[in-house]
Amino acid sequence: MYLVKRLLGMIPLLLGITIISFGMMHLAPGEPSVVGQEFNPKISAEDIQRLRSYYGLDKPLYEQYWDWLKRLAVLDFGQSFSADGRDVLDKIRERLPVTLWINVLAMLLIMLIAIPLGVASAVHRDSWFDRLTTVLVFIGFAIPAFWLGLLLMIWLGVNHNWLPISGLHDYNWRHMSWLDRQLDLLRHLIIPVFVSAIGGLAGMSRFMRSGMLEVIRADYITTARAMGFPESTIRYRLALKNALLPIITLLGLSVPGLIGGSVIVEQLFSLPGMGLLFYEAVLSRDYPLVMGITVIGAVLTLLGNLIADIAYAWADPRVRRGLKS
């Protein structure tokens, strides 16, 4: 019953998001029919008007939104306003694997490092290890992604030629064996994945540290120590599960980022992903493509919140009792 209520409640939220996004996109100056054509002497006012009529931009805004919503109801995201005129879903499907690869690998790297680092910092609070990791993670959090990416490109790619610095494949990629292709892809993703993960690594480790510090000071941990439980059992079986609650929330909220991508990283390393696609669509006022990516991101955000709530209920029995009541 709880899941049904939450899923039904997502419908008005999604409609509200689409209305706001649709309105803001159309309020921005410029239209697909005139962007890039203002200084073209061969384009007359009649040509621009024909383009506006072809795209349906001469209709009132509410009619444009209603037409778009009817297509969305049957999962038709329409055709892109770009010169190729391809379906929006085809363009998204083409760019999606790149963004998924980068963000899933970055998330795995963050979890594998941040959780043990945060736990160790909390267990050894105020030690030299805790102070050192605090300084390092705050430096990592403060470093701009584009600046770090440029440094790594110069050092690892240009000066030492250890790793490629742009694209996804070498020029002779088609002539490689299957295994060599996968290794070549991984080599191209090492620097972008690291740059994507560094900021999240810093924040996640601090959340893990603060959550662990709060839990190990709880009364039931003190009781477990008084009953003679081993310290390893107290830390990693009793405390760690509850300390993961803030991390669960962050993971739920990070689901849209797995699809949305990073404009900075994809632009810097010339990666054909979703972030770069969305950026190009906004610049060219490609309304169907912008709205298609926005809807997918909104759905993932709502589902991410739902997943976080369910995971909370799994981790905390008090939340489970609240959901049942």
Number of C-alpha atoms within 10 A of each C-alpha: 8 9 11 9 9 13 13 10 12 17 13 10 14 15 14 12 16 19 15 10 16 21 14 10 18 14 10 10 8 15 18 19 22 19 13 11 13 12 9 9 7 7 12 11 9 9 13 17 15 14 16 17 13 11 15 14 18 14 12 9 14 12 13 15 16 11 12 17 17 12 13 14 9 8 11 15 22 19 18 21 20 15 6 8 10 14 17 22 19 13 15 19 12 13 20 20 14 19 23 18 16 26 23 17 18 24 18 12 18 22 18 12 14 23 23 14 22 26 25 18 26 21 16 13 14 11 11 11 13 19 13 12 18 18 11 13 21 15 14 20 16 12 15 13 21 16 12 16 22 16 13 19 23 14 14 16 17 14 10 10 12 12 18 21 24 19 16 19 18 15 8 8 15 10 9 12 10 11 9 12 17 14 13 18 17 16 18 21 25 16 23 25 20 20 23 25 23 22 20 22 25 24 18 22 26 23 21 26 25 16 22 26 19 14 19 20 11 11 10 14 18 12 11 15 14 9 9 9 12 10 12 10 13 18 18 12 11 16 23 19 15 18 25 20 22 16 19 19 18 18 18 21 19 19 20 19 18 21 26 24 24 23 17 17 22 23 17 20 21 14 23 18 26 28 24 22 22 23 16 15 20 15 11 19 23 21 21 21 27 22 22 22 21 18 19 14 18 19 16 21 19 22 19 20 19 19 18 21 18 18 17 20 17 14 17 14 11 11 16 16 10 9 14 8 7
